[in-house]
């Protein structure tokens, strides 16, 4: 028993010391639904780029995103990730270096993936995309209960299942999804509310740009301490087999991530006090090229994901080029730890990723 108490005491001392040196006071979390690690780390796929069954704009895609060198290709597609995060933050998941990030859940599609990200618990019983209120406590809900964070946690998503994934009625986290009315007095949010009801919806829900702009304007007006932005277009265009549109959305989302980073760095309460975390809910096929459209447990490589982190408590090691194994289930505890918190819930929670917040 003495050893157990000593261990607990030591852990508390370490956490307290870390909290005293921690600079992160705010978090921006972004997910790109079903965005493959292959494009993130290798840029546009030359096979898919040349395949007219997937790419209706071969010449346009080539002009925008092609380069002979992989490092140039990926920077053309994701200029912010590779010009800022790769220089000032950390990028995990380049399997060319045997650096792996994987789903721990066995299903490899959206709701189970988002549940794993947010709860740290890859419950096998979470096995559908149905609009079922999640019984598991999520890390945003946990943070929203902490002193100084009550009412300061918000999520904006394109997909309309997020109020269920985050269990908005129970959690108290503000979740604005698809075309939930933006009931705010701020003129920018009123304008966006009109736009989201009047715009076309190529993927069946509001465009990612409106989700993003609503999140940005909410940030500027209401100053949340934790903001989650969940994009969706990459997954929908991939399912439709539209590789050119998938790439276009990925490139646009990279620009939005740059914009939100520049926005927080221009605001006194956020500048040099904010960490950005970017990840995905699942991967897609690649070994069989046509399976780039698909994911799920029958697609053997759809569990392969990636993670990017940028902030004042994250060492600027850039692209991680050493063998390693991380899991999606570790993200929830990492989010809490970046704010100096220890995430506990009504279910098991995986350990955080120490290299993300060890400065």
ABEGO torsion letter per residue (X at the ends): XAAAAAAAAAAAAAAAAAAAABABABBBBBBBBGBBAAAAAAEBBAAAAABAAABABAAAAAAAABBABAAAAAAAABAAAAAAAAAABBBBGBAAAGBBBBBABAAGBAAAAAAAAAAGBBBAABABABBBBBABBBAAAAAAABBGABGABBBBBABAAAAAAAGAAAAGBBBBBEABBBBBABAAAAAAAAAAAABBBAAGBBBAAAAAAAAAAAAAAAGBABBBBBBAAAAAAAAAGBAAAAAAAAAAAAAAAAAAAAAAAABAAABGABBBBBBBABBBBAABAAAAABBEAABAAAABBBBBBBEAABBBAEBBABBBBBBAAAAAAAAAAAAGBBBBBABBBBBBBAAAABX
